[in-house]
Amino acid sequence: MCALLLCLLTTPFLHAQPKEGYEIEGHFVGLNDGAKIITEMFVYVPGDVLHVHKDSAYAKDGKFMISGEVPEGPRMYLLEIDAKVARFFMHLFIDNGQHLTIRSDRDLSKMGHIVLDELVTYDGSPTQYAYKLFERFGQVYDLANEAIGYDLKKVRDSLGYDTTSVKYLIQTRRDFAKGTYARYLSDVTPALRPAITFFAKYEQDDHSAFWADVYDKLDNHQKESYLGKSLKQKLPLLEGQKMPEFSLPDPSGKKIALVDIIKTGKVTLVRFWANKSVARREFDTELREMYKKFHAKGLNIISISTESDETNWKAALAIEKYPWFNVFDSKGKIVVDNVYHELGQVDHQNTTNVLLDKDGKIIAWDTSGIELQYYLINALGN
């Protein structure tokens, strides 16, 4: 890793950098004349990731040149090569003022690979170099978290519920996040700094408290970028922060405020859901069991539906007969998208929950299963 960082820190950028916008210069063996090259920018919207067509060019003698402007860069792009033999893709994290050169000596006309990310060399873009570093690091980070999650399930399956084992595994996950911050994010090396906002977006579901420190250490260009603004939106939603308030109608039309629910209990679980949410019914079963066991001890649950049709929402409630508070946020437009920035909630995809303490501060984000049970026992007793 140290050798790689040294290489990145000393890599010469041979091309003069464009004053405005970006330039991508491609050199590919076997690229047929007339092949179309397109750059598409990633745009995150509630429930989806879109590719917005930005710029295009045509190949000649195995070469091409694309130029354009990165809005609120740096941003992630998908570069597509529509050649005779196949359509090839690669991911680019680029900014304005960069002349990025992409080269490959492998013959495209004889390649079966569709994704070229690991088969090309890059020069002239510090953001791209940093992205490639963070990409590998992010994969390791995710695998480690998944391994801890697997161990938590294993504890439940093989030992029943063992409080001590669960406690240490949860603490291990938190220590791992803190170690990650200390090693890679607290004192960011020049090689990694250009992509730190990308890593924050990549770990969109990570609500560790250290992200506030990461944001504070961004330079002005990073803070004003699209990804920097996205990180800023997440700051009020980090662990230890007081959950932003909402007031939404229940099935009768009566407004229910989060602060009033928090006052009546010791622990509050805020659930974002829709009728088509993935694994909703499985999570329903778990919540019913926990509500039955812990409600009398101080657990309250309030579910925010982001259904597009209020009639469908009421019909679902009539069938499910949830015993907890239920409120409606049509298509997530009132608070879910604008305040909590829960991507993927409208009508489908995910069920997300946030556990709050007696003061309304976030204990854990998107916790369920044996972890949720641990937090409830810790706060309310067995």
N, C-alpha and C positions, 0 to 999 in steps of 0.2 A: 504493500500500500504506500509506504513512504517513497519508494522508488517511483511509483506511478505519479504521486503528487509532485515529486521533483521534476519529472518529465513534463507534467502539465504546466508547472510554474515557469519552465524555461523554454517551452515550445515557441519558436519564432512564428510570428504572423507575417507572412511574406508579402501579402497583397496590401495595397493602399486601401484603407477603410472608407467606404462611401460616407459622405457627410450626413446624408439623410437616407432613411430607408435601409433595405438590405439587398444584397446580391448573392445569388447562389449560382456557382459555376460548377458544372458537372462534366466529368470525363469518364466515359464507360466504354470498355471494349465490347464490341458486338451489338452496340445500340444502333438500331436501324435509322436511316434518314426518315424524317417525318414523324418519328415517335413523339407523342404529346406528353409533356411534363406539366403537372398541375401541383400547386401548393394549396392546401386547405387548412385553415386555422381551426383549432379545437375551441368550441364555445360551449360552456357548461350552462345548461338550463334545467329547471326543475324537472326531474324524471328522465333526463337524457343528456347525451353529449353530441353536439352537432358539429359537422365539418362545413365551414363556410368557405365557398369558393373564393379564392383571392386572386391568384395570378397564374399564368401559364406561358409555356414556350414550346418550341419544336426543336428536335435534335437535328444536327448536321455534322457528319463525320465523327459521330460518337460523342459530340459535345453539345451542351446547351447552356443558356444563361437566363436566369429568371431574376427580376428585380421587383421590389414592391415596398410597402411600408407596413410595419408591425404596429397595430394600434395598442397603446399602453403596454409596450413590450417590457421584458421578453415574454414570448408566448410559444406554446407548443403547436407545431405544424405537422401535418401528414403530407409527405411528398410522394406523389404517384407517378410512375413511369408506365405509360400505355404503349408497350412495344408490340411487335408482331407476334412474338412467341408467348407472351404473358403480360400481366399487369404486375408491376413490382411496387413495393411500398417501403418507406422508411420514415422514422420519426425524427423531427428536428426541433430543437429548442433554441430559437434565434431572437435577435434583437436588432433594432435599428443601428446603423453605423457599422455593420459587419459585412465582410466579403467572405462567404463560406465556400470553400472548395471541397467537392465530393469526388473521390476517385475510386475506381475499381478496375483491376487488371483481369478480373475473371470475365469470361466471355458470357455476356447476358444471353446470347442466342443459344447457349448450351446449358443454361442453368435451370434447375427445377425449383430453386428457392423463390418464394414470393416476397418475403420480408428480408430486406437487405441490411438491416441495422448493424449486424455484426460482420458484414462482408465488405464494407467500404471503409475508407480512411477519410478523416475530416481535418480541415485546416482552416484557420482564420476566424473561428467563433469560440470565444471563451465560454459563452453560455452553453454551447453544445458539448464542449469538453466536460464542463461541470455537471451537466445533465447525465452524461454517460457514467460518471462516477457515482452520482446519487442513485441512478437507476439500479446499479449493482448493490449498493448499500441498502436501498429500499427493499429489494428482494430479500436480503438477509434479515432485515428488520421484521418484515412480515412473516417470514418463515419461523423466526424465533417466537413471535407472538402466537402463531398458530400452534407451535409445539407446546407452549404453556397452556393454551386452550385445550389441546388434546389431553394433556396431563390432568387438567381439572375434570374433564369428563371421565377419565380413567379412575380418578379417585372416587367419583360417585358410583361408577359401575362395579368396581372391585371391592371397595371398602364401605360402601354406603356413604353417609355424610360424615366426614371427619373434619372438624373445625380447624384443627391445627394444621393439617396438610393443606387445606384450602387457603388458610391465612398466609402460609409461606409461599404458595404458588402465586397468589395475588400480589404479595409483596415483591416477589421475584419479578413479576411483570412491571411493577412500578419502578423498581430499581433498574431494570433494563432500560426503561424509558429515560430515567434520569441519567444513566450512564451514556446513553446515546446523545443526550443533550450536551453533557460535559465533554464528550469526546469529539463530536462532530459539529455541534451547533452553538456552543457557548463561545468559543473562540474560533470562528470560521476561517479556514485558510483561504488565501486568495483564489486557489483553484476551485474551491467549492462555493465560494460566496455568490457567483453569478446565478446559481441554480437553487439557492436556499428557498426562494419563494415557490419554486416548482415542487420541492420536497414537501413544503407545507400543504400545497394543494393535493399532492399525491396521498398524503396522510390526512385526508379530509375528515375522516371519522375519528381521528386521534384528538382528544380534548384534554391532553395533559397540560398542567399549569405552565410548563416551561415555554409554551408557544408565545406567551406575553413577552418574555425576555428576548426570544428570537426576533419578534417584531420590533422591539425597541432598538435592536442592534442593526436593523436594516438601514441602508443609506436612503437618501431622499428619492433617488430614482427607483429603487425597489419598492418603497412605500407607495409611490404614485403609480406603480404598474398595476395592471389588472390583477395579477396574482397577489401582489402586496395588499391591495384593497380587499381581496378575498380573505386573506389572513386576518386583516383588521376586523372584518365582520365576525370572525370566530372568537375574538377575544372575550366578549361578554358571556360566552358559552363554555368557557374552560372550567375544569374542576376547581372548586373553591370559590367560584364567582356566584353571585346571587342570580338565580334564573330570571330572565326578563319577564315582565308581567304580561298577562293577557286577560281579556274579559270577552267571553264568547257565549252565544245562546245555547241553552240545553233544548231538549225536544219540545218543551212547552213554550220556548221563546224567551225564557227568563235568562238574563245574563249572569254568568258565573265567573268570578274573578279568581285567578290562581292564588292571590294573597289570602283570600277567605278560606280556601281549602287548606292551605298550609297552617293557618291558625288553629284549625280544628283537630290536628293530628301531630304526630311526632316525626313521621317520615311520609313524604309524598312522592308517588311515581307518576310522571307525566308521560303519557303514551301517545305517539303519533301513529295513526293507522288509517287505512282505507279498506273497503270491503274486499278488494282484490289483492291485498297485501300478501306477499309471500309468507308462507308458514303462519298465517294469522291464527288459524284455529288451534294449531299446536301451541302457540304462545297463549292463546285464550285459556286453554286447559291449565297451563302453568300458573297464569295469573289468578284464575279462580281458586286454585289450591292455596296460593300464598295469601290472597285476600281473606279467605275463610280462616286461615290460621293466624294472621297478624292484624286484621282490621281492628279487632277489639283492643289490641295492644297499642294501636296508634298509627297504623298504615292507612293512608288514603290513596286512591287512584283516580286520576282524571284523564279521560281519553279524548284526544282531539282528532276528529275525523276530517279528512281532506277530500271527501267524496265530492264529485261535481254536481250530483243531484241530491238535494235534501230529502226527497221522497225515498230514494234508495237507502239513504242513511237511516231514516226512521224505520224502514222496513227491516233492515238488518238488526236494529236494536230490538224490535218487536220479537224477532226470532231468537236472538242471543240472550236477551234479558240480562244484560250486564248489571251487576249489583253496585257498581261504582258510578261516579259522576261521568257524564258524557256531554261533550259540546261539539259544535259544528263550525268549521272554517272552510267555506265553500272554495274548492280548488286550491286551498292553502293560501289564498290571496291576502287574507287579513293579517295573519301573523306567521304562519308556518314558513312561507317562502321569504318574507321580508324581515322577520325578526330572528327566526331560528335557522333559516337557510337549510332546511332539511330537503336536500335534493332527492327526488325519487318517491315522494310521498303521494303525489296526486293520482288517485284512483288505482294505483298499482305499485308493485315492486316491494317496498320495505315496510317493516314495522319497527319503529324506533322508540326507545323509552329512556327517560332520564330520571334518576333517583335524587331526591332533594332531602336535606336535613330539616330540622325544625325551624331553622331561620330562612329556609328557601335557597340555601347554597347547594351547588351541585356536588353530590358525592361521587357519582359515576354516570357515564354516558353510555347508552346502549348496552347495559348489563342485563343478563338474563340467566336462567338456569341456576346452577349451583353457586355462581358468583352473587347473583341477586339474593339468594337465600342467605348467603354468608353476611351480606350487608344488613339484611333485615334482622337476623339473629343478633348481630353485633349492636344494632341500635335499639332493638325492642325485646331481646331475650328469646330464649328457645321456647 
